[in-house]
Amino acid sequence: MIIRNLSEVEKTPVDMEGTRGIAKQLMVGAADGTPNFSIRVFTLAPGGHSPHHQHDVEHLNWVISGEGALMDANGNANALRSGDFAFVSPQDVHQFRNTSETEDFVFVCAVPKEYE
């Protein structure tokens, strides 16, 4: 059993092409011996975003706080707010954006541990 509080897990900046204003917290993952999934929490600062990308794995996202958008392959914005879940299938082109000018957009992202 693993129990951690979000406030106790280090935030590390996400420094990859196409990102702006993102930090990641790895809540549980392969190093903890998880058999299948890694659980990450992403915090996007106001105006922050992930790259517009796709990959071979699915991921499930749950918005903890703030408001944002999940962009699709055509650039359509799907609004997200606290309490929403969003499932991204393998190969879906997507991007997360913080649409607020004042608040962080924070969400949980569960992925297969190999994609951690």
QUINOR-V750696 format. One line per field, one symbol per residue. phi: phi as a letter, one per 40 degrees, with the letter a starting at -180 (. if undefined). psi: psi as a letter, one per 30 degrees, with the letter a starting at -180 (. if undefined). burial: b if it has 16 or more other C-alpha atoms within 10 Angstrom, else e. Layout:
phi->???
psi->???
burial->???
//
This chain:
phi->.bbbbdcbbdcbccbadgbagbbbbccaadccgccbbbbbbbbbcdgcacccaaacbcabbbccagbaabcbccgccbcbadgcbbbbcdgccaacbccccbbcbbacbbbddccd
psi->kkkkkeffkkkkkjilkglkhkkkkjekaeffgkfelkjlkkjklkflllljlllfllkkkkkelakakjkafggkkjkklkfkkkkjlkfkklkkkkgkffkljklkjklkfff.
burial->eeeeeeeeeebeebeeeebbbbbbbbbbbbeeeeeebbbbbbbbbbbbbbebebeeebbebbbbbbbbbbbbeeeebeebbeeeeeebeeebbbbbbbbbeebbbbbbbbbbbeee
//
